[in-house]
Amino acid sequence: MAKIKTSFVCSSCGVSSPKWQGQCHGCGEWNTLHEEVFTKEVPAGWKDQGEHSANRPMVLSQVDLKPEQRLITADSELNRVLGGGIVSGAMVLIGGEPGIGKSTLMLQLALRLNQLKVLYVSGEESQQQIKMRSQRMGLSSDSCYILTETSIEAIFQHIASLKPQLLIIDSIQTLQSATADSLAGSVTQIRECATKLIRFAKESHTPVFMIGHITKEGSLAGPKVLEHMVDTVLQFEGDRHLSYRILRTSKNRFGPTSELGIYEMQMQGLREVVNPSEILISQRDTPISGVAIAASLEGNRPLLIEIQALVSPAAYGTPQRTATGFDGRRLNMLLAVLEKRGGFRLATQDVFLNIAGGLRVEDPAIDLAVAVSIISSFNETPVPDKLCFAGEIGLGGEIRAVNRTAHRVAEASKLGFEQIYISKFAESGTPGKLQVRTFGKLEDLWEDLWG
C-alpha cells in the first residue's frame, strides 16, 4: 500500500531533512527548508526488485559499442552546440531569463522537423497562443502536435497513444505529479517529474527537451540534482532589449562544453548568425581611441570581438573599475601589470571596459586587446585600423602564446584584417595575405604601435 512521507526539502540545493532547521546542512542557506508531503509505493523487498531486471553486469571489454544516432536539424547553431545534432534518448535542459526566446527556439525546432512526429507540451500557453506564434514565424507542420497539460500522468497517456519521436516540455516548473502532495514548481515536483521524463527518454530512446526557469541569481530554478540528472544543459543568454541571443553549453555528455550558438531575434523568430564576427565588430567611420579587436575562440569557433575601454581621471577619491563581459579580477590584474611593468599611471584613473555585442568571454587570449584598448584610451591615441590581437599577458609583462593561434589568424585573414599581433612563441600557421607581428614583451609592442 502507499505510504505517506513528510520531509523538509531545501529549495536551493534539494537536500532533504527529516525535521525543520533554520540552516540547510547541504548548502548553508538560511530559511530554505520547506515541508513536502508525497506518497510513495512501498516495495515488497529489494530482492524481488532485481529478479526481473534485464540488465546484468558485464566486463567492459565485452560491451558492444554502437555509434551514436544523431538527428541533424535545420538549425546549424543548435547542431553545433549539441555537438553535432540531437542524440537518441538524450535529455536536454534549456534555461534562460523570461522573454529571452526559449519557447520560440523550441517551437521553431518542432515546426522545422517535418520528418519526425513531435509532441510540444506547454503548461504556460494555450494552443491558440502557440498557433499565433507559429503564424508570426511563418512556419507550419503536419507532424507537430500541441498539447496543453500540466499533469505528468496525463502527458504519458497521450505519449503512449501518439508515440512521438521528439518530446518538448515547456516548462518543467509547470508539471505536477499525483505522487507528490505539493505545488507545481516545488523541489519535490520538479524532481519527480524530471525523473519520470528521464526514464521515458532512456527506455524509449526518444530525445526530450525541457525548458527550465532561472532564479534571480541566474541559476536554474529547482534542485541542483536536476542538472546532474540530464545529459545536456544549455543556457540561453542575452539582453532581451537587444536583438542578439547566445546559446551556450554548460554541460554535455555527448560533445564539448565550450561551444556557443548566436541568434538574432526578429519578428519572424530567431535567425541563425552564421558569421558572428561581422556583427561583433561595430562599423566606424573614423578611428576611435580605446577600441581594439581581439581574436577570441569559443569552442571550435573563432570570433573576432571588439574591446572597448574608457579611461578618465577619477572624479572621486576611489577610482572605479567596471567590466562588462569580462572578469573584473582579471581586469585589476592587467591594470597592475600595466602600472608596474609598463609605467602607466592608472592608479588615479577610472577604467571602464566593455565587450561589444553582449558577449561574456573567458578566453585569456583577449588580454592583449584589453591592455591595448586601455592604453589607447589613456593616451587618447587610436589603434590603427585593420589590426587585431591574440595573446595572454603574464605578471612579468610577457606576452604568452595561446592555443590554436592558427585558427585565429585564419579568421582574421578571412575578414580582411591586415595585421595581427601575437606572441613570438605561437605557431601562426599559414597567414595568407595577413601580416603576423610577433612580440615577447609589452614594451616592444608599445614601441611598434605608437613609437
C-alpha positions as a LaTeX table, in Angstrom:
\begin{tabular}{lrrr}
\hline
Residue & $x$ (\AA) & $y$ (\AA) & $z$ (\AA) \\
\hline
Met1 & 0.00 & 0.00 & 0.00 \\
Ala2 & 1.02 & 3.62 & $-0.41$ \\
Lys3 & 2.98 & 5.21 & 2.39 \\
Ile4 & 2.72 & 8.93 & 3.12 \\
Lys5 & 6.07 & 10.53 & 3.83 \\
Thr6 & 6.80 & 14.03 & 5.06 \\
Ser7 & 10.19 & 15.67 & 4.82 \\
Phe8 & 11.71 & 19.14 & 4.66 \\
Val9 & 13.41 & 19.89 & 1.35 \\
Cys10 & 15.81 & 22.75 & 0.64 \\
Ser11 & 14.59 & 24.91 & $-2.23$ \\
Ser12 & 18.16 & 25.89 & $-3.07$ \\
Cys13 & 20.04 & 22.59 & $-3.30$ \\
Gly14 & 17.33 & 19.91 & $-2.92$ \\
Val15 & 18.73 & 18.25 & 0.21 \\
Ser16 & 16.02 & 16.70 & 2.39 \\
Ser17 & 15.90 & 16.65 & 6.18 \\
Pro18 & 13.56 & 14.70 & 8.50 \\
Lys19 & 12.86 & 17.84 & 10.55 \\
Trp20 & 12.88 & 21.57 & 10.04 \\
Gln21 & 16.02 & 23.56 & 10.76 \\
Gly22 & 16.97 & 27.15 & 10.14 \\
Gln23 & 20.09 & 26.48 & 8.09 \\
Cys24 & 20.41 & 23.86 & 5.35 \\
His25 & 23.18 & 21.39 & 6.12 \\
Gly26 & 23.79 & 20.88 & 2.39 \\
Cys27 & 24.36 & 24.38 & 1.01 \\
Gly28 & 24.41 & 26.52 & 4.15 \\
Glu29 & 21.50 & 28.75 & 3.08 \\
Trp30 & 19.08 & 30.06 & 5.71 \\
Asn31 & 15.28 & 29.62 & 5.75 \\
Thr32 & 15.17 & 27.49 & 2.59 \\
Leu33 & 13.68 & 24.28 & 4.09 \\
His34 & 10.03 & 23.73 & 3.19 \\
Glu35 & 7.76 & 20.88 & 4.16 \\
Glu36 & 6.93 & 18.45 & 1.36 \\
Val37 & 4.43 & 15.61 & 1.53 \\
Phe38 & 4.48 & 12.86 & $-1.07$ \\
Thr39 & 3.16 & 9.35 & $-1.45$ \\
Lys40 & 5.50 & 6.51 & $-2.24$ \\
Glu41 & 4.73 & 2.92 & $-3.06$ \\
Val42 & 6.46 & 0.59 & $-0.63$ \\
Pro43 & 8.19 & $-2.28$ & $-2.50$ \\
Ala44 & 7.84 & $-5.84$ & $-1.26$ \\
Gly45 & 11.56 & $-6.20$ & $-0.81$ \\
Trp46 & 14.82 & $-5.41$ & $-2.51$ \\
Lys47 & 15.36 & $-8.99$ & $-3.59$ \\
Asp48 & 12.10 & $-9.04$ & $-5.53$ \\
Gln49 & 13.04 & $-5.85$ & $-7.37$ \\
Gly50 & 16.07 & $-7.34$ & $-9.08$ \\
Glu51 & 14.77 & $-10.74$ & $-10.16$ \\
His52 & 13.10 & $-9.48$ & $-13.32$ \\
Ser53 & 15.76 & $-6.97$ & $-14.35$ \\
Ala54 & 17.15 & $-7.47$ & $-17.84$ \\
Asn55 & 20.47 & $-5.78$ & $-17.04$ \\
Arg56 & 23.40 & $-7.90$ & $-15.93$ \\
Pro57 & 26.99 & $-6.99$ & $-15.01$ \\
Met58 & 29.34 & $-7.21$ & $-17.99$ \\
Val59 & 33.07 & $-7.00$ & $-18.47$ \\
Leu60 & 33.99 & $-3.68$ & $-20.07$ \\
Ser61 & 35.80 & $-5.37$ & $-22.95$ \\
Gln62 & 32.62 & $-7.31$ & $-23.84$ \\
Val63 & 30.38 & $-4.24$ & $-24.05$ \\
Asp64 & 29.15 & $-3.72$ & $-27.60$ \\
Leu65 & 29.89 & $-0.11$ & $-28.56$ \\
Lys66 & 27.40 & 1.24 & $-31.08$ \\
Pro67 & 27.79 & 4.54 & $-32.92$ \\
Glu68 & 25.66 & 7.41 & $-31.69$ \\
Gln69 & 22.49 & 8.04 & $-33.68$ \\
Arg70 & 22.28 & 11.80 & $-34.15$ \\
Leu71 & 19.44 & 13.78 & $-35.67$ \\
Ile72 & 20.70 & 16.68 & $-37.78$ \\
Thr73 & 18.22 & 19.55 & $-37.55$ \\
Ala74 & 17.78 & 22.55 & $-39.83$ \\
Asp75 & 19.25 & 24.76 & $-37.07$ \\
Ser76 & 23.01 & 24.72 & $-37.61$ \\
Glu77 & 23.68 & 26.69 & $-34.43$ \\
Leu78 & 21.77 & 24.18 & $-32.29$ \\
Asn79 & 23.59 & 21.31 & $-34.01$ \\
Arg80 & 26.93 & 22.88 & $-33.14$ \\
Val81 & 26.03 & 23.50 & $-29.51$ \\
Leu82 & 24.74 & 19.92 & $-29.06$ \\
Gly83 & 27.97 & 18.50 & $-30.50$ \\
Gly84 & 26.72 & 17.57 & $-33.97$ \\
Gly85 & 22.99 & 17.00 & $-33.61$ \\
Ile86 & 20.39 & 15.53 & $-31.26$ \\
Val87 & 21.41 & 12.18 & $-29.75$ \\
Ser88 & 18.77 & 9.48 & $-29.49$ \\
Gly89 & 17.42 & 9.29 & $-25.94$ \\
Ala90 & 19.17 & 12.49 & $-24.85$ \\
Met91 & 17.72 & 14.65 & $-22.09$ \\
Val92 & 18.35 & 18.35 & $-22.76$ \\
Leu93 & 17.59 & 21.15 & $-20.28$ \\
Ile94 & 17.37 & 24.74 & $-21.58$ \\
Gly95 & 17.39 & 27.65 & $-19.14$ \\
Gly96 & 17.16 & 31.39 & $-19.59$ \\
Glu97 & 15.53 & 34.60 & $-18.42$ \\
Pro98 & 11.82 & 35.25 & $-19.07$ \\
Gly99 & 11.21 & 36.62 & $-22.55$ \\
Ile100 & 14.64 & 35.69 & $-23.88$ \\
Gly101 & 13.19 & 33.33 & $-26.54$ \\
Lys102 & 13.34 & 29.79 & $-25.12$ \\
Ser103 & 9.82 & 28.87 & $-26.25$ \\
Thr104 & 10.42 & 30.44 & $-29.66$ \\
Leu105 & 13.59 & 28.40 & $-30.13$ \\
Met106 & 11.84 & 25.15 & $-29.20$ \\
Leu107 & 8.75 & 25.86 & $-31.32$ \\
Gln108 & 10.99 & 26.61 & $-34.31$ \\
Leu109 & 12.74 & 23.29 & $-33.75$ \\
Ala110 & 9.43 & 21.42 & $-33.55$ \\
Leu111 & 7.98 & 23.02 & $-36.68$ \\
Arg112 & 11.11 & 22.52 & $-38.80$ \\
Leu113 & 11.38 & 18.76 & $-38.09$ \\
Asn114 & 8.87 & 17.75 & $-40.73$ \\
Gln115 & 10.28 & 14.24 & $-40.97$ \\
Leu116 & 9.57 & 13.44 & $-37.29$ \\
Lys117 & 6.47 & 13.25 & $-35.13$ \\
Val118 & 6.97 & 15.92 & $-32.46$ \\
Leu119 & 4.88 & 16.47 & $-29.32$ \\
Tyr120 & 5.10 & 20.00 & $-27.91$ \\
Val121 & 3.71 & 20.10 & $-24.36$ \\
Ser122 & 3.01 & 23.55 & $-22.95$ \\
Gly123 & 1.90 & 24.27 & $-19.42$ \\
Glu124 & 2.18 & 28.05 & $-19.78$ \\
Glu125 & 0.44 & 28.90 & $-23.07$ \\
Ser126 & $-2.79$ & 27.86 & $-24.74$ \\
Gln127 & $-2.98$ & 26.19 & $-28.13$ \\
Gln128 & $-4.28$ & 29.43 & $-29.64$ \\
Gln129 & $-1.26$ & 31.36 & $-28.36$ \\
Ile130 & 1.12 & 28.80 & $-29.83$ \\
Lys131 & $-0.76$ & 28.93 & $-33.14$ \\
Met132 & $-0.41$ & 32.73 & $-33.22$ \\
Arg133 & 3.33 & 32.44 & $-32.61$ \\
Ser134 & 3.75 & 29.90 & $-35.41$ \\
Gln135 & 1.86 & 32.17 & $-37.82$ \\
Arg136 & 4.09 & 35.09 & $-36.86$ \\
Met137 & 7.14 & 32.95 & $-37.62$ \\
Gly138 & 5.62 & 31.79 & $-40.90$ \\
Leu139 & 6.09 & 28.10 & $-40.05$ \\
Ser140 & 3.67 & 25.20 & $-40.11$ \\
Ser141 & 3.93 & 21.43 & $-39.83$ \\
Asp142 & 1.54 & 18.49 & $-40.04$ \\
Ser143 & 3.77 & 16.35 & $-37.84$ \\
Cys144 & 3.90 & 18.71 & $-34.83$ \\
Tyr145 & 1.26 & 18.05 & $-32.15$ \\
Ile146 & 0.44 & 20.66 & $-29.49$ \\
Leu147 & $-0.71$ & 19.60 & $-26.01$ \\
Thr148 & $-1.59$ & 21.96 & $-23.16$ \\
Glu149 & $-1.34$ & 19.87 & $-20.00$ \\
Thr150 & 0.36 & 20.05 & $-16.61$ \\
Ser151 & $-0.31$ & 16.56 & $-15.21$ \\
Ile152 & 2.64 & 14.27 & $-15.90$ \\
Glu153 & 0.38 & 11.19 & $-15.75$ \\
Ala154 & $-1.97$ & 12.64 & $-18.40$ \\
Ile155 & 1.02 & 13.55 & $-20.58$ \\
Phe156 & 2.28 & 9.98 & $-20.53$ \\
Gln157 & $-1.16$ & 8.74 & $-21.55$ \\
His158 & $-1.01$ & 10.92 & $-24.65$ \\
Ile159 & 2.57 & 9.82 & $-25.27$ \\
Ala160 & 1.50 & 6.16 & $-25.18$ \\
Ser161 & $-1.16$ & 6.74 & $-27.84$ \\
Leu162 & 0.76 & 9.19 & $-30.03$ \\
Lys163 & 4.27 & 7.67 & $-29.77$ \\
Pro164 & 6.21 & 10.85 & $-30.61$ \\
Gln165 & 9.80 & 10.78 & $-31.86$ \\
Leu166 & 10.69 & 14.02 & $-30.08$ \\
Leu167 & 9.20 & 15.46 & $-26.89$ \\
Ile168 & 9.39 & 19.12 & $-25.83$ \\
Ile169 & 8.30 & 20.23 & $-22.33$ \\
Asp170 & 7.56 & 23.93 & $-21.73$ \\
Ser171 & 8.29 & 24.12 & $-18.86$ \\
Ile172 & 9.36 & 21.60 & $-16.20$ \\
Gln173 & 8.27 & 24.01 & $-13.43$ \\
Thr174 & 4.63 & 23.80 & $-14.57$ \\
Leu175 & 4.34 & 20.00 & $-14.41$ \\
Gln176 & 2.79 & 18.22 & $-11.46$ \\
Ser177 & 2.74 & 14.57 & $-10.39$ \\
Ala178 & $-0.03$ & 12.95 & $-8.37$ \\
Thr179 & 2.55 & 11.02 & $-6.32$ \\
Ala180 & 3.77 & 14.22 & $-4.65$ \\
Asp181 & 1.44 & 16.30 & $-2.49$ \\
Ser182 & 2.94 & 19.72 & $-3.21$ \\
Leu183 & 2.53 & 22.65 & $-5.55$ \\
Ala184 & 3.88 & 22.69 & $-9.09$ \\
Gly185 & 7.37 & 24.12 & $-9.25$ \\
Ser186 & 8.42 & 22.86 & $-5.83$ \\
Val187 & 11.62 & 20.89 & $-5.39$ \\
Thr188 & 9.76 & 17.59 & $-4.96$ \\
Gln189 & 7.54 & 18.10 & $-8.02$ \\
Ile190 & 10.44 & 19.07 & $-10.27$ \\
Arg191 & 12.47 & 16.08 & $-9.15$ \\
Glu192 & 9.59 & 13.62 & $-9.51$ \\
Cys193 & 8.53 & 14.82 & $-12.99$ \\
Ala194 & 12.11 & 15.06 & $-14.27$ \\
Thr195 & 12.87 & 11.53 & $-13.05$ \\
Lys196 & 9.89 & 10.12 & $-14.95$ \\
Leu197 & 10.78 & 12.02 & $-18.11$ \\
Ile198 & 14.39 & 10.84 & $-17.97$ \\
Arg199 & 13.28 & 7.24 & $-17.53$ \\
Phe200 & 10.96 & 7.61 & $-20.54$ \\
Ala201 & 13.78 & 9.08 & $-22.67$ \\
Lys202 & 16.24 & 6.30 & $-21.83$ \\
Glu203 & 13.81 & 3.41 & $-22.20$ \\
Ser204 & 12.15 & 4.61 & $-25.42$ \\
His205 & 15.29 & 6.27 & $-26.93$ \\
Thr206 & 13.24 & 9.42 & $-27.51$ \\
Pro207 & 15.01 & 12.80 & $-27.22$ \\
Val208 & 13.40 & 15.10 & $-24.65$ \\
Phe209 & 13.88 & 18.87 & $-24.42$ \\
Met210 & 12.90 & 20.56 & $-21.15$ \\
Ile211 & 12.63 & 24.32 & $-20.69$ \\
Gly212 & 13.56 & 25.46 & $-17.19$ \\
His213 & 13.11 & 28.75 & $-15.34$ \\
Ile214 & 16.00 & 30.51 & $-13.67$ \\
Thr215 & 16.33 & 32.28 & $-10.34$ \\
Lys216 & 17.14 & 35.95 & $-9.85$ \\
Glu217 & 20.81 & 34.96 & $-9.43$ \\
Gly218 & 20.78 & 33.46 & $-12.95$ \\
Ser219 & 20.99 & 29.76 & $-11.99$ \\
Leu220 & 18.41 & 27.17 & $-12.99$ \\
Ala221 & 15.46 & 27.04 & $-10.63$ \\
Gly222 & 14.77 & 23.85 & $-8.71$ \\
Pro223 & 17.09 & 21.32 & $-7.12$ \\
Lys224 & 20.70 & 21.23 & $-8.25$ \\
Val225 & 20.33 & 17.49 & $-8.79$ \\
Leu226 & 18.22 & 18.30 & $-11.89$ \\
Glu227 & 21.33 & 19.50 & $-13.73$ \\
His228 & 23.18 & 16.33 & $-12.72$ \\
Met229 & 20.39 & 14.07 & $-13.98$ \\
Val230 & 20.10 & 15.44 & $-17.52$ \\
Asp231 & 22.59 & 14.82 & $-20.33$ \\
Thr232 & 22.92 & 18.39 & $-21.62$ \\
Val233 & 22.38 & 21.79 & $-20.01$ \\
Leu234 & 22.03 & 24.81 & $-22.31$ \\
Gln235 & 21.90 & 28.45 & $-21.25$ \\
Phe236 & 20.07 & 30.94 & $-23.46$ \\
Glu237 & 21.60 & 34.33 & $-22.71$ \\
Gly238 & 21.42 & 37.91 & $-23.91$ \\
Asp239 & 19.75 & 41.20 & $-23.17$ \\
Arg240 & 16.08 & 40.96 & $-24.12$ \\
His241 & 16.19 & 44.65 & $-25.09$ \\
Leu242 & 18.82 & 43.83 & $-27.73$ \\
Ser243 & 18.39 & 41.61 & $-30.75$ \\
Tyr244 & 21.20 & 39.07 & $-30.34$ \\
Arg245 & 20.96 & 35.88 & $-28.28$ \\
Ile246 & 23.65 & 33.40 & $-27.26$ \\
Leu247 & 23.05 & 29.69 & $-26.72$ \\
Arg248 & 25.84 & 28.34 & $-24.51$ \\
Thr249 & 26.60 & 24.81 & $-23.26$ \\
Ser250 & 27.40 & 24.32 & $-19.58$ \\
Lys251 & 27.17 & 20.51 & $-19.62$ \\
Asn252 & 27.17 & 18.00 & $-22.48$ \\
Arg253 & 27.73 & 14.26 & $-22.20$ \\
Phe254 & 27.80 & 13.87 & $-25.98$ \\
Gly255 & 30.06 & 16.75 & $-27.02$ \\
Pro256 & 32.21 & 19.68 & $-25.93$ \\
Thr257 & 31.03 & 22.16 & $-23.30$ \\
Ser258 & 32.70 & 25.21 & $-24.81$ \\
Glu259 & 30.54 & 25.66 & $-27.91$ \\
Leu260 & 28.09 & 28.51 & $-28.42$ \\
Gly261 & 25.47 & 29.49 & $-30.96$ \\
Ile262 & 24.43 & 33.03 & $-31.84$ \\
Tyr263 & 20.94 & 34.06 & $-32.94$ \\
Glu264 & 19.24 & 37.30 & $-33.87$ \\
Met265 & 15.70 & 37.86 & $-32.61$ \\
Gln266 & 13.41 & 39.12 & $-35.37$ \\
Met267 & 9.67 & 39.47 & $-35.85$ \\
Gln268 & 9.68 & 36.13 & $-37.69$ \\
Gly269 & 11.54 & 34.35 & $-34.89$ \\
Leu270 & 15.18 & 33.55 & $-34.27$ \\
Arg271 & 17.64 & 33.84 & $-37.16$ \\
Glu272 & 20.92 & 31.95 & $-37.08$ \\
Val273 & 24.00 & 34.14 & $-37.29$ \\
Val274 & 26.45 & 32.25 & $-39.49$ \\
Asn275 & 29.34 & 34.72 & $-39.25$ \\
Pro276 & 29.16 & 36.36 & $-35.80$ \\
Ser277 & 32.48 & 38.19 & $-36.19$ \\
Glu278 & 30.88 & 40.67 & $-38.57$ \\
Ile279 & 28.18 & 41.68 & $-36.07$ \\
Leu280 & 30.56 & 41.79 & $-33.09$ \\
Ile281 & 32.74 & 44.41 & $-34.77$ \\
Ser282 & 31.00 & 47.78 & $-35.00$ \\
Gln283 & 31.20 & 49.88 & $-38.11$ \\
Arg284 & 33.05 & 53.17 & $-37.59$ \\
Asp285 & 33.77 & 56.00 & $-40.00$ \\
Thr286 & 36.87 & 57.23 & $-38.15$ \\
Pro287 & 39.26 & 55.52 & $-35.72$ \\
Ile288 & 38.33 & 55.95 & $-32.04$ \\
Ser289 & 40.70 & 55.69 & $-29.10$ \\
Gly290 & 40.08 & 52.89 & $-26.61$ \\
Val291 & 38.94 & 50.31 & $-29.19$ \\
Ala292 & 40.86 & 47.14 & $-30.06$ \\
Ile293 & 39.91 & 43.92 & $-31.85$ \\
Ala294 & 40.63 & 40.58 & $-30.16$ \\
Ala295 & 40.86 & 37.22 & $-31.93$ \\
Ser296 & 38.99 & 35.00 & $-29.49$ \\
Leu297 & 37.97 & 31.35 & $-29.59$ \\
Glu298 & 34.74 & 29.84 & $-28.25$ \\
Gly299 & 34.85 & 26.07 & $-28.55$ \\
Asn300 & 35.78 & 25.34 & $-32.15$ \\
Arg301 & 34.53 & 28.71 & $-33.40$ \\
Pro302 & 36.96 & 31.63 & $-33.81$ \\
Leu303 & 35.41 & 35.03 & $-33.08$ \\
Leu304 & 36.76 & 38.50 & $-33.65$ \\
Ile305 & 35.26 & 40.72 & $-30.98$ \\
Glu306 & 35.55 & 44.40 & $-30.19$ \\
Ile307 & 37.03 & 45.50 & $-26.86$ \\
Gln308 & 36.04 & 49.00 & $-25.72$ \\
Ala309 & 37.82 & 50.84 & $-22.91$ \\
Leu310 & 37.33 & 54.26 & $-21.36$ \\
Val311 & 40.00 & 55.71 & $-19.06$ \\
Ser312 & 39.40 & 59.07 & $-17.38$ \\
Pro313 & 40.64 & 60.82 & $-14.23$ \\
Ala314 & 38.78 & 59.71 & $-11.10$ \\
Ala315 & 36.20 & 62.26 & $-10.03$ \\
Tyr316 & 36.01 & 60.79 & $-6.52$ \\
Gly317 & 38.61 & 59.54 & $-4.09$ \\
Thr318 & 38.46 & 55.86 & $-5.06$ \\
Pro319 & 38.90 & 55.06 & $-8.78$ \\
Gln320 & 36.18 & 52.90 & $-10.35$ \\
Arg321 & 36.92 & 49.58 & $-12.05$ \\
Thr322 & 33.93 & 48.36 & $-14.06$ \\
Ala323 & 33.96 & 45.49 & $-16.58$ \\
Thr324 & 31.04 & 44.25 & $-18.69$ \\
Gly325 & 31.50 & 40.80 & $-20.23$ \\
Phe326 & 34.98 & 40.42 & $-18.70$ \\
Asp327 & 36.27 & 39.16 & $-15.36$ \\
Gly328 & 36.72 & 42.12 & $-13.03$ \\
Arg329 & 39.53 & 40.43 & $-11.09$ \\
Arg330 & 41.48 & 39.81 & $-14.27$ \\
Leu331 & 40.99 & 43.45 & $-15.23$ \\
Asn332 & 42.55 & 44.50 & $-11.91$ \\
Met333 & 45.48 & 42.15 & $-12.60$ \\
Leu334 & 46.07 & 43.62 & $-16.06$ \\
Leu335 & 45.93 & 47.17 & $-14.65$ \\
Ala336 & 48.54 & 46.21 & $-12.06$ \\
Val337 & 50.81 & 44.77 & $-14.79$ \\
Leu338 & 50.45 & 47.94 & $-16.87$ \\
Glu339 & 51.23 & 50.05 & $-13.80$ \\
Lys340 & 54.23 & 48.02 & $-12.67$ \\
Arg341 & 55.77 & 46.79 & $-15.92$ \\
Gly342 & 54.65 & 49.47 & $-18.35$ \\
Gly343 & 54.98 & 52.58 & $-16.19$ \\
Phe344 & 51.45 & 53.84 & $-16.94$ \\
Arg345 & 49.93 & 55.79 & $-14.03$ \\
Leu346 & 46.49 & 54.21 & $-13.88$ \\
Ala347 & 46.04 & 54.22 & $-10.09$ \\
Thr348 & 44.18 & 57.54 & $-10.19$ \\
Gln349 & 42.11 & 56.74 & $-13.28$ \\
Asp350 & 38.59 & 55.37 & $-13.66$ \\
Val351 & 38.63 & 52.36 & $-16.01$ \\
Phe352 & 35.51 & 51.10 & $-17.77$ \\
Leu353 & 35.73 & 48.03 & $-20.00$ \\
Asn354 & 33.06 & 46.62 & $-22.29$ \\
Ile355 & 32.91 & 43.72 & $-24.73$ \\
Ala356 & 30.67 & 44.69 & $-27.64$ \\
Gly357 & 27.72 & 42.53 & $-28.63$ \\
Gly358 & 26.71 & 41.43 & $-25.12$ \\
Leu359 & 29.21 & 38.56 & $-25.02$ \\
Arg360 & 30.91 & 37.29 & $-21.91$ \\
Val361 & 34.37 & 36.00 & $-22.79$ \\
Glu362 & 36.72 & 33.99 & $-20.58$ \\
Asp363 & 39.39 & 33.32 & $-23.21$ \\
Pro364 & 42.78 & 34.57 & $-21.89$ \\
Ala365 & 43.78 & 35.40 & $-25.48$ \\
Ile366 & 41.89 & 38.70 & $-25.26$ \\
Asp367 & 44.29 & 40.01 & $-22.57$ \\
Leu368 & 46.44 & 41.71 & $-25.18$ \\
Ala369 & 43.49 & 43.50 & $-26.81$ \\
Val370 & 42.22 & 44.59 & $-23.38$ \\
Ala371 & 45.60 & 46.09 & $-22.48$ \\
Val372 & 45.92 & 47.83 & $-25.86$ \\
Ser373 & 42.42 & 49.34 & $-25.60$ \\
Ile374 & 43.16 & 50.66 & $-22.09$ \\
Ile375 & 46.44 & 52.32 & $-23.12$ \\
Ser376 & 44.81 & 53.64 & $-26.29$ \\
Ser377 & 42.14 & 55.40 & $-24.24$ \\
Phe378 & 44.68 & 56.55 & $-21.63$ \\
Asn379 & 46.90 & 58.19 & $-24.27$ \\
Glu380 & 43.97 & 59.29 & $-26.49$ \\
Thr381 & 45.66 & 57.52 & $-29.41$ \\
Pro382 & 43.52 & 55.34 & $-31.70$ \\
Val383 & 44.68 & 51.86 & $-32.67$ \\
Pro384 & 45.47 & 51.59 & $-36.39$ \\
Asp385 & 42.63 & 50.18 & $-38.48$ \\
Lys386 & 42.55 & 46.56 & $-39.77$ \\
Leu387 & 44.64 & 45.33 & $-36.83$ \\
Cys388 & 43.80 & 42.66 & $-34.22$ \\
Phe389 & 45.44 & 40.95 & $-31.23$ \\
Ala390 & 45.69 & 37.46 & $-29.73$ \\
Gly391 & 47.83 & 36.85 & $-26.68$ \\
Glu392 & 47.82 & 36.25 & $-22.94$ \\
Ile393 & 49.65 & 38.63 & $-20.61$ \\
Gly394 & 51.72 & 37.30 & $-17.72$ \\
Leu395 & 52.54 & 39.06 & $-14.46$ \\
Gly396 & 56.02 & 39.84 & $-15.72$ \\
Gly397 & 54.67 & 41.77 & $-18.68$ \\
Glu398 & 55.42 & 38.97 & $-21.11$ \\
Ile399 & 53.13 & 38.04 & $-24.00$ \\
Arg400 & 52.32 & 34.34 & $-23.76$ \\
Ala401 & 51.17 & 32.06 & $-26.54$ \\
Val402 & 47.56 & 30.83 & $-26.65$ \\
Asn403 & 46.09 & 27.66 & $-28.08$ \\
Arg404 & 45.00 & 27.29 & $-31.70$ \\
Thr405 & 46.56 & 30.52 & $-32.87$ \\
Ala406 & 46.38 & 29.36 & $-36.49$ \\
His407 & 42.56 & 29.31 & $-36.36$ \\
Arg408 & 42.52 & 32.86 & $-35.03$ \\
Val409 & 44.90 & 34.03 & $-37.74$ \\
Ala410 & 42.81 & 32.35 & $-40.44$ \\
Glu411 & 39.61 & 34.05 & $-39.19$ \\
Ala412 & 41.30 & 37.47 & $-39.14$ \\
Ser413 & 42.59 & 36.93 & $-42.67$ \\
Lys414 & 39.13 & 35.89 & $-43.89$ \\
Leu415 & 37.56 & 39.09 & $-42.52$ \\
Gly416 & 40.06 & 41.32 & $-44.30$ \\
Phe417 & 42.40 & 42.30 & $-41.45$ \\
Glu418 & 45.88 & 43.33 & $-42.48$ \\
Gln419 & 47.92 & 42.70 & $-39.31$ \\
Ile420 & 47.68 & 40.55 & $-36.20$ \\
Tyr421 & 49.85 & 40.83 & $-33.08$ \\
Ile422 & 50.63 & 37.54 & $-31.32$ \\
Ser423 & 53.27 & 36.03 & $-29.06$ \\
Lys424 & 56.59 & 35.12 & $-30.63$ \\
Phe425 & 56.23 & 31.64 & $-29.13$ \\
Ala426 & 53.00 & 30.91 & $-31.01$ \\
Glu427 & 52.56 & 29.00 & $-34.26$ \\
Ser428 & 50.69 & 31.17 & $-36.76$ \\
Gly429 & 50.10 & 28.58 & $-39.45$ \\
Thr430 & 49.51 & 29.93 & $-42.97$ \\
Pro431 & 48.52 & 33.60 & $-42.60$ \\
Gly432 & 47.85 & 34.23 & $-46.30$ \\
Lys433 & 47.85 & 37.98 & $-47.01$ \\
Leu434 & 47.73 & 38.78 & $-43.30$ \\
Gln435 & 50.92 & 40.16 & $-41.77$ \\
Val436 & 51.79 & 38.44 & $-38.48$ \\
Arg437 & 53.71 & 40.53 & $-35.94$ \\
Thr438 & 55.29 & 38.62 & $-33.04$ \\
Phe439 & 56.42 & 40.08 & $-29.71$ \\
Gly440 & 57.63 & 38.74 & $-26.39$ \\
Lys441 & 57.25 & 41.82 & $-24.16$ \\
Leu442 & 54.63 & 44.52 & $-23.81$ \\
Glu443 & 57.15 & 47.36 & $-24.08$ \\
Asp444 & 58.23 & 46.10 & $-27.51$ \\
Leu445 & 54.60 & 46.09 & $-28.65$ \\
Trp446 & 54.03 & 49.68 & $-27.41$ \\
Glu447 & 57.10 & 50.81 & $-29.29$ \\
Asp448 & 55.88 & 49.19 & $-32.51$ \\
Leu449 & 52.33 & 50.51 & $-32.19$ \\
Trp450 & 52.86 & 54.10 & $-31.14$ \\
Gly451 & 56.62 & 54.63 & $-31.22$ \\
\hline
\end{tabular}
